[in-house]
Amino acid sequence: MNRQTTLAAAAVLVLAACQSEPIEHENRIIDLWAQNLTAFGVYVPNETPPTEEQRNTGERPPPTYTRGGGFRLAQHPLYDFVFLNLEGGFDLEAVRVIARGLRAPGAIGRKTLLVRIPSIESDGALAARQRVHDVLDLGADGVVLPHVRSAEEARLAMSFFAEARADVWSPSNPTGEILAMIMIEDPGALAEVEAIADTPGISILACGIGSLTRALGGDREAAEAGNQEILSHAKRVGLPDMITANASNVAQRIEEGFLALLMQGPSADEVIEIGRAAGGR
């Protein structure tokens, strides 16, 4: 074997070795999914929750989010991602301060920041498009589109990311870093789940099971059946599925194959510890 042939063979071996190694992402939950491991996260907490009197009257003052709150989340060793829910009231400054807090020196690991914006239906496509651009510009790792009503609307939602020139991770783009999450929460959308799941470029497919339950007149069994149907289609196309979980069902959700579990409230850390143990982490 001459020198040129030897070098060519060595190059092939190096290339093969590189291709067999797992891709390392800045958005670390993608690498967890590559190992079939579940990622755990929490809702970003409102720093001024309603008082008891406000709860009794149904009053809901605007939530408060701060850089300090983001930094406290950044220092928590159990969290892989945080979920900033702005569906009920979009606040770009909240994205700014939470992103800055999460990226401040002293963070433990790099937490993935997902931001849920209002639906296309609620405020229109132009507003949703601009919000996707703005949220990503401020440093979020992904945007969540709730109440996607059809395959056509799913394609519209994905066009927002393309227009923002976001490098969206998906099975067809395994080196991407940005996450595009589509939520199915309505019976009409559930009827189109197969076509929605087949929409190119989606990163995460999820059921908003609380909203779906309400839309089905409180029928929890029917909503859970829909949730499982969405999960089956997510698996079919190689997408992770996110769902909320608690201490009584977190191990079950991992066994079912959910790759992202979202917690909230004072028991969140305990639930994540149970989930990590059940998921081999």
C-alpha positions as protocol buffer text, in pm:
chain_id: "A"
residue {
  index: 1
  type: MET
  ca { x: 0 y: 0 z: 0 }
}
residue {
  index: 2
  type: ASN
  ca { x: 153 y: 335 z: -103 }
}
residue {
  index: 3
  type: ARG
  ca { x: 154 y: 652 z: 107 }
}
residue {
  index: 4
  type: GLN
  ca { x: -136 y: 814 z: -81 }
}
residue {
  index: 5
  type: THR
  ca { x: -355 y: 507 z: -38 }
}
residue {
  index: 6
  type: THR
  ca { x: -264 y: 488 z: 332 }
}
residue {
  index: 7
  type: LEU
  ca { x: -359 y: 852 z: 391 }
}
residue {
  index: 8
  type: ALA
  ca { x: -688 y: 808 z: 205 }
}
residue {
  index: 9
  type: ALA
  ca { x: -776 y: 503 z: 414 }
}
residue {
  index: 10
  type: ALA
  ca { x: -691 y: 689 z: 734 }
}
residue {
  index: 11
  type: ALA
  ca { x: -910 y: 979 z: 629 }
}
residue {
  index: 12
  type: VAL
  ca { x: -1202 y: 744 z: 572 }
}
residue {
  index: 13
  type: LEU
  ca { x: -1154 y: 592 z: 919 }
}
residue {
  index: 14
  type: VAL
  ca { x: -1140 y: 936 z: 1084 }
}
residue {
  index: 15
  type: LEU
  ca { x: -1453 y: 1050 z: 900 }
}
residue {
  index: 16
  type: ALA
  ca { x: -1638 y: 734 z: 1001 }
}
residue {
  index: 17
  type: ALA
  ca { x: -1535 y: 782 z: 1364 }
}
residue {
  index: 18
  type: CYS
  ca { x: -1653 y: 1143 z: 1361 }
}
residue {
  index: 19
  type: GLN
  ca { x: -1985 y: 1047 z: 1211 }
}
residue {
  index: 20
  type: SER
  ca { x: -2042 y: 783 z: 1481 }
}
residue {
  index: 21
  type: GLU
  ca { x: -1984 y: 1026 z: 1768 }
}
residue {
  index: 22
  type: PRO
  ca { x: -2288 y: 1202 z: 1917 }
}
residue {
  index: 23
  type: ILE
  ca { x: -2337 y: 1561 z: 1805 }
}
residue {
  index: 24
  type: GLU
  ca { x: -2273 y: 1807 z: 2085 }
}
residue {
  index: 25
  type: HIS
  ca { x: -2525 y: 2089 z: 2089 }
}
residue {
  index: 26
  type: GLU
  ca { x: -2521 y: 2418 z: 2272 }
}
residue {
  index: 27
  type: ASN
  ca { x: -2890 y: 2340 z: 2328 }
}
residue {
  index: 28
  type: ARG
  ca { x: -2815 y: 2047 z: 2557 }
}
residue {
  index: 29
  type: ILE
  ca { x: -3158 y: 1884 z: 2566 }
}
residue {
  index: 30
  type: ILE
  ca { x: -3107 y: 1784 z: 2203 }
}
residue {
  index: 31
  type: ASP
  ca { x: -2814 y: 1567 z: 2310 }
}
residue {
  index: 32
  type: LEU
  ca { x: -3028 y: 1411 z: 2584 }
}
residue {
  index: 33
  type: TRP
  ca { x: -3285 y: 1315 z: 2321 }
}
residue {
  index: 34
  type: ALA
  ca { x: -3012 y: 1164 z: 2103 }
}
residue {
  index: 35
  type: GLN
  ca { x: -2946 y: 926 z: 2394 }
}
residue {
  index: 36
  type: ASN
  ca { x: -3320 y: 860 z: 2436 }
}
residue {
  index: 37
  type: LEU
  ca { x: -3312 y: 1038 z: 2773 }
}
residue {
  index: 38
  type: THR
  ca { x: -3593 y: 1253 z: 2909 }
}
residue {
  index: 39
  type: ALA
  ca { x: -3530 y: 1625 z: 2967 }
}
residue {
  index: 40
  type: PHE
  ca { x: -3685 y: 1788 z: 3273 }
}
residue {
  index: 41
  type: GLY
  ca { x: -3792 y: 2147 z: 3314 }
}
residue {
  index: 42
  type: VAL
  ca { x: -4012 y: 2391 z: 3502 }
}
residue {
  index: 43
  type: TYR
  ca { x: -4237 y: 2682 z: 3426 }
}
residue {
  index: 44
  type: VAL
  ca { x: -4064 y: 3013 z: 3495 }
}
residue {
  index: 45
  type: PRO
  ca { x: -4237 y: 3119 z: 3817 }
}
residue {
  index: 46
  type: ASN
  ca { x: -4430 y: 3443 z: 3850 }
}
residue {
  index: 47
  type: GLU
  ca { x: -4242 y: 3646 z: 4111 }
}
residue {
  index: 48
  type: THR
  ca { x: -4561 y: 3823 z: 4225 }
}
residue {
  index: 49
  type: PRO
  ca { x: -4827 y: 3552 z: 4230 }
}
residue {
  index: 50
  type: PRO
  ca { x: -5188 y: 3653 z: 4302 }
}
residue {
  index: 51
  type: THR
  ca { x: -5284 y: 3704 z: 4663 }
}
residue {
  index: 52
  type: GLU
  ca { x: -5556 y: 3492 z: 4821 }
}
residue {
  index: 53
  type: GLU
  ca { x: -5802 y: 3779 z: 4780 }
}
residue {
  index: 54
  type: GLN
  ca { x: -5715 y: 3813 z: 4411 }
}
residue {
  index: 55
  type: ARG
  ca { x: -5762 y: 3441 z: 4362 }
}
residue {
  index: 56
  type: ASN
  ca { x: -6103 y: 3458 z: 4527 }
}
residue {
  index: 57
  type: THR
  ca { x: -6213 y: 3746 z: 4304 }
}
residue {
  index: 58
  type: GLY
  ca { x: -6060 y: 3599 z: 3990 }
}
residue {
  index: 59
  type: GLU
  ca { x: -5830 y: 3897 z: 3949 }
}
residue {
  index: 60
  type: ARG
  ca { x: -5506 y: 3815 z: 3771 }
}
residue {
  index: 61
  type: PRO
  ca { x: -5249 y: 4095 z: 3781 }
}
residue {
  index: 62
  type: PRO
  ca { x: -4972 y: 4082 z: 3518 }
}
residue {
  index: 63
  type: PRO
  ca { x: -4695 y: 3842 z: 3622 }
}
residue {
  index: 64
  type: THR
  ca { x: -4350 y: 3968 z: 3714 }
}
residue {
  index: 65
  type: TYR
  ca { x: -4027 y: 3823 z: 3577 }
}
residue {
  index: 66
  type: THR
  ca { x: -3677 y: 3949 z: 3657 }
}
residue {
  index: 67
  type: ARG
  ca { x: -3314 y: 3885 z: 3568 }
}
residue {
  index: 68
  type: GLY
  ca { x: -3264 y: 3765 z: 3926 }
}
residue {
  index: 69
  type: GLY
  ca { x: -3540 y: 3513 z: 3882 }
}
residue {
  index: 70
  type: GLY
  ca { x: -3374 y: 3386 z: 3566 }
}
residue {
  index: 71
  type: PHE
  ca { x: -3041 y: 3359 z: 3746 }
}
residue {
  index: 72
  type: ARG
  ca { x: -3193 y: 3155 z: 4027 }
}
residue {
  index: 73
  type: LEU
  ca { x: -3323 y: 2910 z: 3766 }
}
residue {
  index: 74
  type: ALA
  ca { x: -2978 y: 2905 z: 3604 }
}
residue {
  index: 75
  type: GLN
  ca { x: -2823 y: 2795 z: 3934 }
}
residue {
  index: 76
  type: HIS
  ca { x: -3057 y: 2501 z: 3983 }
}
residue {
  index: 77
  type: PRO
  ca { x: -2883 y: 2169 z: 3909 }
}
residue {
  index: 78
  type: LEU
  ca { x: -3200 y: 1969 z: 3832 }
}
residue {
  index: 79
  type: TYR
  ca { x: -3336 y: 2176 z: 3544 }
}
residue {
  index: 80
  type: ASP
  ca { x: -3253 y: 2103 z: 3180 }
}
residue {
  index: 81
  type: PHE
  ca { x: -3495 y: 2362 z: 3043 }
}
residue {
  index: 82
  type: VAL
  ca { x: -3725 y: 2640 z: 3158 }
}
residue {
  index: 83
  type: PHE
  ca { x: -4060 y: 2725 z: 3003 }
}
residue {
  index: 84
  type: LEU
  ca { x: -4165 y: 3090 z: 2995 }
}
residue {
  index: 85
  type: ASN
  ca { x: -4540 y: 3097 z: 2939 }
}
residue {
  index: 86
  type: LEU
  ca { x: -4646 y: 3421 z: 2772 }
}
residue {
  index: 87
  type: GLU
  ca { x: -4952 y: 3281 z: 2598 }
}
residue {
  index: 88
  type: GLY
  ca { x: -5193 y: 3482 z: 2810 }
}
residue {
  index: 89
  type: GLY
  ca { x: -5002 y: 3809 z: 2784 }
}
residue {
  index: 90
  type: PHE
  ca { x: -4699 y: 3861 z: 2564 }
}
residue {
  index: 91
  type: ASP
  ca { x: -4417 y: 4057 z: 2730 }
}
residue {
  index: 92
  type: LEU
  ca { x: -4095 y: 4091 z: 2536 }
}
residue {
  index: 93
  type: GLU
  ca { x: -3916 y: 4240 z: 2837 }
}
residue {
  index: 94
  type: ALA
  ca { x: -3985 y: 3915 z: 3027 }
}
residue {
  index: 95
  type: VAL
  ca { x: -3797 y: 3723 z: 2757 }
}
residue {
  index: 96
  type: ARG
  ca { x: -3510 y: 3971 z: 2776 }
}
residue {
  index: 97
  type: VAL
  ca { x: -3460 y: 3954 z: 3154 }
}
residue {
  index: 98
  type: ILE
  ca { x: -3504 y: 3578 z: 3186 }
}
residue {
  index: 99
  type: ALA
  ca { x: -3260 y: 3516 z: 2901 }
}
residue {
  index: 100
  type: ARG
  ca { x: -3005 y: 3747 z: 3062 }
}
residue {
  index: 101
  type: GLY
  ca { x: -3046 y: 3579 z: 3398 }
}
residue {
  index: 102
  type: LEU
  ca { x: -3005 y: 3231 z: 3253 }
}
residue {
  index: 103
  type: ARG
  ca { x: -2686 y: 3331 z: 3069 }
}
residue {
  index: 104
  type: ALA
  ca { x: -2525 y: 3520 z: 3359 }
}
residue {
  index: 105
  type: PRO
  ca { x: -2191 y: 3395 z: 3499 }
}
residue {
  index: 106
  type: GLY
  ca { x: -2246 y: 3136 z: 3771 }
}
residue {
  index: 107
  type: ALA
  ca { x: -2508 y: 2931 z: 3587 }
}
residue {
  index: 108
  type: ILE
  ca { x: -2498 y: 2554 z: 3638 }
}
residue {
  index: 109
  type: GLY
  ca { x: -2493 y: 2416 z: 3287 }
}
residue {
  index: 110
  type: ARG
  ca { x: -2683 y: 2589 z: 3010 }
}
residue {
  index: 111
  type: LYS
  ca { x: -3059 y: 2583 z: 3055 }
}
residue {
  index: 112
  type: THR
  ca { x: -3268 y: 2571 z: 2740 }
}
residue {
  index: 113
  type: LEU
  ca { x: -3517 y: 2860 z: 2730 }
}
residue {
  index: 114
  type: LEU
  ca { x: -3852 y: 2785 z: 2563 }
}
residue {
  index: 115
  type: VAL
  ca { x: -4100 y: 3070 z: 2524 }
}
residue {
  index: 116
  type: ARG
  ca { x: -4470 y: 3011 z: 2459 }
}
residue {
  index: 117
  type: ILE
  ca { x: -4629 y: 3298 z: 2268 }
}
residue {
  index: 118
  type: PRO
  ca { x: -5000 y: 3366 z: 2204 }
}
residue {
  index: 119
  type: SER
  ca { x: -5161 y: 3153 z: 1936 }
}
residue {
  index: 120
  type: ILE
  ca { x: -5193 y: 3250 z: 1572 }
}
residue {
  index: 121
  type: GLU
  ca { x: -5570 y: 3237 z: 1618 }
}
residue {
  index: 122
  type: SER
  ca { x: -5572 y: 3480 z: 1911 }
}
residue {
  index: 123
  type: ASP
  ca { x: -5359 y: 3766 z: 1776 }
}
residue {
  index: 124
  type: GLY
  ca { x: -5312 y: 3687 z: 1409 }
}
residue {
  index: 125
  type: ALA
  ca { x: -5029 y: 3560 z: 1190 }
}
residue {
  index: 126
  type: LEU
  ca { x: -4848 y: 3893 z: 1162 }
}
residue {
  index: 127
  type: ALA
  ca { x: -4817 y: 3925 z: 1539 }
}
residue {
  index: 128
  type: ALA
  ca { x: -4707 y: 3562 z: 1578 }
}
residue {
  index: 129
  type: ARG
  ca { x: -4445 y: 3601 z: 1305 }
}
residue {
  index: 130
  type: GLN
  ca { x: -4296 y: 3911 z: 1467 }
}
residue {
  index: 131
  type: ARG
  ca { x: -4293 y: 3747 z: 1808 }
}
residue {
  index: 132
  type: VAL
  ca { x: -4102 y: 3445 z: 1680 }
}
residue {
  index: 133
  type: HIS
  ca { x: -3840 y: 3682 z: 1535 }
}
residue {
  index: 134
  type: ASP
  ca { x: -3819 y: 3895 z: 1850 }
}
residue {
  index: 135
  type: VAL
  ca { x: -3805 y: 3605 z: 2095 }
}
residue {
  index: 136
  type: LEU
  ca { x: -3522 y: 3437 z: 1906 }
}
residue {
  index: 137
  type: ASP
  ca { x: -3335 y: 3768 z: 1869 }
}
residue {
  index: 138
  type: LEU
  ca { x: -3338 y: 3803 z: 2250 }
}
residue {
  index: 139
  type: GLY
  ca { x: -3169 y: 3468 z: 2301 }
}
residue {
  index: 140
  type: ALA
  ca { x: -3445 y: 3212 z: 2349 }
}
residue {
  index: 141
  type: ASP
  ca { x: -3359 y: 2859 z: 2241 }
}
residue {
  index: 142
  type: GLY
  ca { x: -3706 y: 2783 z: 2113 }
}
residue {
  index: 143
  type: VAL
  ca { x: -4056 y: 2912 z: 2057 }
}
residue {
  index: 144
  type: VAL
  ca { x: -4378 y: 2730 z: 2142 }
}
residue {
  index: 145
  type: LEU
  ca { x: -4683 y: 2782 z: 1920 }
}
residue {
  index: 146
  type: PRO
  ca { x: -5001 y: 2687 z: 2113 }
}
residue {
  index: 147
  type: HIS
  ca { x: -5340 y: 2590 z: 1972 }
}
residue {
  index: 148
  type: VAL
  ca { x: -5218 y: 2506 z: 1624 }
}
residue {
  index: 149
  type: ARG
  ca { x: -5547 y: 2423 z: 1453 }
}
residue {
  index: 150
  type: SER
  ca { x: -5449 y: 2243 z: 1131 }
}
residue {
  index: 151
  type: ALA
  ca { x: -5167 y: 2116 z: 915 }
}
residue {
  index: 152
  type: GLU
  ca { x: -5194 y: 2436 z: 713 }
}
residue {
  index: 153
  type: GLU
  ca { x: -5143 y: 2644 z: 1026 }
}
residue {
  index: 154
  type: ALA
  ca { x: -4851 y: 2422 z: 1131 }
}
residue {
  index: 155
  type: ARG
  ca { x: -4683 y: 2497 z: 798 }
}
residue {
  index: 156
  type: LEU
  ca { x: -4752 y: 2867 z: 848 }
}
residue {
  index: 157
  type: ALA
  ca { x: -4597 y: 2850 z: 1195 }
}
residue {
  index: 158
  type: MET
  ca { x: -4285 y: 2683 z: 1058 }
}
residue {
  index: 159
  type: SER
  ca { x: -4254 y: 2952 z: 793 }
}
residue {
  index: 160
  type: PHE
  ca { x: -4197 y: 3206 z: 1071 }
}
residue {
  index: 161
  type: PHE
  ca { x: -3879 y: 3024 z: 1173 }
}
residue {
  index: 162
  type: ALA
  ca { x: -3760 y: 3003 z: 813 }
}
residue {
  index: 163
  type: GLU
  ca { x: -3816 y: 3376 z: 768 }
}
residue {
  index: 164
  type: ALA
  ca { x: -3617 y: 3439 z: 1087 }
}
residue {
  index: 165
  type: ARG
  ca { x: -3338 y: 3225 z: 939 }
}
residue {
  index: 166
  type: ALA
  ca { x: -3341 y: 3011 z: 1250 }
}
residue {
  index: 167
  type: ASP
  ca { x: -3133 y: 2695 z: 1242 }
}
residue {
  index: 168
  type: VAL
  ca { x: -3414 y: 2471 z: 1366 }
}
residue {
  index: 169
  type: TRP
  ca { x: -3329 y: 2127 z: 1496 }
}
residue {
  index: 170
  type: SER
  ca { x: -3538 y: 1843 z: 1355 }
}
residue {
  index: 171
  type: PRO
  ca { x: -3478 y: 1484 z: 1241 }
}
residue {
  index: 172
  type: SER
  ca { x: -3399 y: 1626 z: 896 }
}
residue {
  index: 173
  type: ASN
  ca { x: -3157 y: 1887 z: 1041 }
}
residue {
  index: 174
  type: PRO
  ca { x: -2976 y: 1713 z: 1329 }
}
residue {
  index: 175
  type: THR
  ca { x: -2716 y: 1989 z: 1369 }
}
residue {
  index: 176
  type: GLY
  ca { x: -2976 y: 2262 z: 1435 }
}
residue {
  index: 177
  type: GLU
  ca { x: -2996 y: 2442 z: 1768 }
}
residue {
  index: 178
  type: ILE
  ca { x: -3335 y: 2621 z: 1776 }
}
residue {
  index: 179
  type: LEU
  ca { x: -3651 y: 2438 z: 1881 }
}
residue {
  index: 180
  type: ALA
  ca { x: -3989 y: 2486 z: 1714 }
}
residue {
  index: 181
  type: MET
  ca { x: -4265 y: 2336 z: 1927 }
}
residue {
  index: 182
  type: ILE
  ca { x: -4616 y: 2281 z: 1798 }
}
residue {
  index: 183
  type: MET
  ca { x: -4903 y: 2220 z: 2041 }
}
residue {
  index: 184
  type: ILE
  ca { x: -5225 y: 2037 z: 1955 }
}
residue {
  index: 185
  type: GLU
  ca { x: -5501 y: 2141 z: 2196 }
}
residue {
  index: 186
  type: ASP
  ca { x: -5827 y: 2135 z: 2002 }
}
residue {
  index: 187
  type: PRO
  ca { x: -6045 y: 1851 z: 1866 }
}
residue {
  index: 188
  type: GLY
  ca { x: -6020 y: 1985 z: 1510 }
}
residue {
  index: 189
  type: ALA
  ca { x: -5642 y: 1979 z: 1524 }
}
residue {
  index: 190
  type: LEU
  ca { x: -5648 y: 1632 z: 1677 }
}
residue {
  index: 191
  type: ALA
  ca { x: -5834 y: 1513 z: 1369 }
}
residue {
  index: 192
  type: GLU
  ca { x: -5536 y: 1636 z: 1161 }
}
residue {
  index: 193
  type: VAL
  ca { x: -5262 y: 1507 z: 1390 }
}
residue {
  index: 194
  type: GLU
  ca { x: -5106 y: 1281 z: 1127 }
}
residue {
  index: 195
  type: ALA
  ca { x: -5069 y: 1563 z: 875 }
}
residue {
  index: 196
  type: ILE
  ca { x: -4949 y: 1805 z: 1144 }
}
residue {
  index: 197
  type: ALA
  ca { x: -4682 y: 1558 z: 1257 }
}
residue {
  index: 198
  type: ASP
  ca { x: -4565 y: 1527 z: 896 }
}
residue {
  index: 199
  type: THR
  ca { x: -4503 y: 1903 z: 870 }
}
residue {
  index: 200
  type: PRO
  ca { x: -4135 y: 1949 z: 779 }
}
residue {
  index: 201
  type: GLY
  ca { x: -3904 y: 2105 z: 1035 }
}
residue {
  index: 202
  type: ILE
  ca { x: -4097 y: 2062 z: 1360 }
}
residue {
  index: 203
  type: SER
  ca { x: -3877 y: 1999 z: 1664 }
}
residue {
  index: 204
  type: ILE
  ca { x: -4132 y: 1903 z: 1932 }
}
residue {
  index: 205
  type: LEU
  ca { x: -4492 y: 1788 z: 1902 }
}
residue {
  index: 206
  type: ALA
  ca { x: -4706 y: 1813 z: 2214 }
}
residue {
  index: 207
  type: CYS
  ca { x: -5058 y: 1789 z: 2347 }
}
residue {
  index: 208
  type: GLY
  ca { x: -5193 y: 2069 z: 2561 }
}
residue {
  index: 209
  type: ILE
  ca { x: -5386 y: 1816 z: 2761 }
}
residue {
  index: 210
  type: GLY
  ca { x: -5556 y: 2066 z: 2994 }
}
residue {
  index: 211
  type: SER
  ca { x: -5692 y: 2271 z: 2705 }
}
residue {
  index: 212
  type: LEU
  ca { x: -5790 y: 1959 z: 2514 }
}
residue {
  index: 213
  type: THR
  ca { x: -5976 y: 1824 z: 2818 }
}
residue {
  index: 214
  type: ARG
  ca { x: -6175 y: 2147 z: 2847 }
}
residue {
  index: 215
  type: ALA
  ca { x: -6247 y: 2146 z: 2474 }
}
residue {
  index: 216
  type: LEU
  ca { x: -6382 y: 1793 z: 2508 }
}
residue {
  index: 217
  type: GLY
  ca { x: -6622 y: 1897 z: 2781 }
}
residue {
  index: 218
  type: GLY
  ca { x: -6406 y: 1774 z: 3066 }
}
residue {
  index: 219
  type: ASP
  ca { x: -6371 y: 1419 z: 2928 }
}
residue {
  index: 220
  type: ARG
  ca { x: -6030 y: 1324 z: 3066 }
}
residue {
  index: 221
  type: GLU
  ca { x: -6029 y: 978 z: 2914 }
}
residue {
  index: 222
  type: ALA
  ca { x: -6090 y: 1117 z: 2567 }
}
residue {
  index: 223
  type: ALA
  ca { x: -5821 y: 1380 z: 2619 }
}
residue {
  index: 224
  type: GLU
  ca { x: -5572 y: 1118 z: 2733 }
}
residue {
  index: 225
  type: ALA
  ca { x: -5657 y: 909 z: 2428 }
}
residue {
  index: 226
  type: GLY
  ca { x: -5580 y: 1214 z: 2215 }
}
residue {
  index: 227
  type: ASN
  ca { x: -5258 y: 1270 z: 2406 }
}
residue {
  index: 228
  type: GLN
  ca { x: -5149 y: 914 z: 2334 }
}
residue {
  index: 229
  type: GLU
  ca { x: -5239 y: 951 z: 1967 }
}
residue {
  index: 230
  type: ILE
  ca { x: -5020 y: 1260 z: 1944 }
}
residue {
  index: 231
  type: LEU
  ca { x: -4739 y: 1071 z: 2118 }
}
residue {
  index: 232
  type: SER
  ca { x: -4766 y: 784 z: 1869 }
}
residue {
  index: 233
  type: HIS
  ca { x: -4734 y: 1021 z: 1574 }
}
residue {
  index: 234
  type: ALA
  ca { x: -4442 y: 1203 z: 1737 }
}
residue {
  index: 235
  type: LYS
  ca { x: -4263 y: 870 z: 1770 }
}
residue {
  index: 236
  type: ARG
  ca { x: -4353 y: 778 z: 1412 }
}
residue {
  index: 237
  type: VAL
  ca { x: -4171 y: 1081 z: 1273 }
}
residue {
  index: 238
  type: GLY
  ca { x: -3890 y: 1079 z: 1531 }
}
residue {
  index: 239
  type: LEU
  ca { x: -3996 y: 1382 z: 1735 }
}
residue {
  index: 240
  type: PRO
  ca { x: -3983 y: 1430 z: 2112 }
}
residue {
  index: 241
  type: ASP
  ca { x: -4316 y: 1491 z: 2286 }
}
residue {
  index: 242
  type: MET
  ca { x: -4357 y: 1716 z: 2591 }
}
residue {
  index: 243
  type: ILE
  ca { x: -4619 y: 1680 z: 2864 }
}
residue {
  index: 244
  type: THR
  ca { x: -4671 y: 1806 z: 3217 }
}
residue {
  index: 245
  type: ALA
  ca { x: -4617 y: 1553 z: 3496 }
}
residue {
  index: 246
  type: ASN
  ca { x: -4653 y: 1509 z: 3871 }
}
residue {
  index: 247
  type: ALA
  ca { x: -4528 y: 1267 z: 4134 }
}
residue {
  index: 248
  type: SER
  ca { x: -4801 y: 1013 z: 4060 }
}
residue {
  index: 249
  type: ASN
  ca { x: -4740 y: 983 z: 3687 }
}
residue {
  index: 250
  type: VAL
  ca { x: -4385 y: 1098 z: 3610 }
}
residue {
  index: 251
  type: ALA
  ca { x: -4243 y: 744 z: 3594 }
}
residue {
  index: 252
  type: GLN
  ca { x: -4535 y: 635 z: 3376 }
}
residue {
  index: 253
  type: ARG
  ca { x: -4480 y: 923 z: 3134 }
}
residue {
  index: 254
  type: ILE
  ca { x: -4115 y: 828 z: 3097 }
}
residue {
  index: 255
  type: GLU
  ca { x: -4207 y: 465 z: 3033 }
}
residue {
  index: 256
  type: GLU
  ca { x: -4460 y: 577 z: 2771 }
}
residue {
  index: 257
  type: GLY
  ca { x: -4184 y: 757 z: 2586 }
}
residue {
  index: 258
  type: PHE
  ca { x: -4227 y: 1127 z: 2657 }
}
residue {
  index: 259
  type: LEU
  ca { x: -3886 y: 1290 z: 2615 }
}
residue {
  index: 260
  type: ALA
  ca { x: -3963 y: 1626 z: 2779 }
}
residue {
  index: 261
  type: LEU
  ca { x: -4148 y: 1661 z: 3109 }
}
residue {
  index: 262
  type: LEU
  ca { x: -4262 y: 1995 z: 3248 }
}
residue {
  index: 263
  type: MET
  ca { x: -4324 y: 2059 z: 3619 }
}
residue {
  index: 264
  type: GLN
  ca { x: -4460 y: 2343 z: 3825 }
}
residue {
  index: 265
  type: GLY
  ca { x: -4531 y: 2438 z: 4184 }
}
residue {
  index: 266
  type: PRO
  ca { x: -4356 y: 2363 z: 4513 }
}
residue {
  index: 267
  type: SER
  ca { x: -4328 y: 1990 z: 4441 }
}
residue {
  index: 268
  type: ALA
  ca { x: -4148 y: 2036 z: 4106 }
}
residue {
  index: 269
  type: ASP
  ca { x: -3802 y: 1946 z: 4236 }
}
residue {
  index: 270
  type: GLU
  ca { x: -3927 y: 1632 z: 4408 }
}
residue {
  index: 271
  type: VAL
  ca { x: -4105 y: 1521 z: 4090 }
}
residue {
  index: 272
  type: ILE
  ca { x: -3792 y: 1579 z: 3882 }
}
residue {
  index: 273
  type: GLU
  ca { x: -3583 y: 1375 z: 4125 }
}
residue {
  index: 274
  type: ILE
  ca { x: -3832 y: 1089 z: 4092 }
}
residue {
  index: 275
  type: GLY
  ca { x: -3826 y: 1126 z: 3714 }
}
residue {
  index: 276
  type: ARG
  ca { x: -3447 y: 1135 z: 3691 }
}
residue {
  index: 277
  type: ALA
  ca { x: -3425 y: 814 z: 3890 }
}
residue {
  index: 278
  type: ALA
  ca { x: -3692 y: 647 z: 3676 }
}
residue {
  index: 279
  type: GLY
  ca { x: -3524 y: 764 z: 3355 }
}
residue {
  index: 280
  type: GLY
  ca { x: -3174 y: 650 z: 3445 }
}
residue {
  index: 281
  type: ARG
  ca { x: -3030 y: 992 z: 3503 }
}
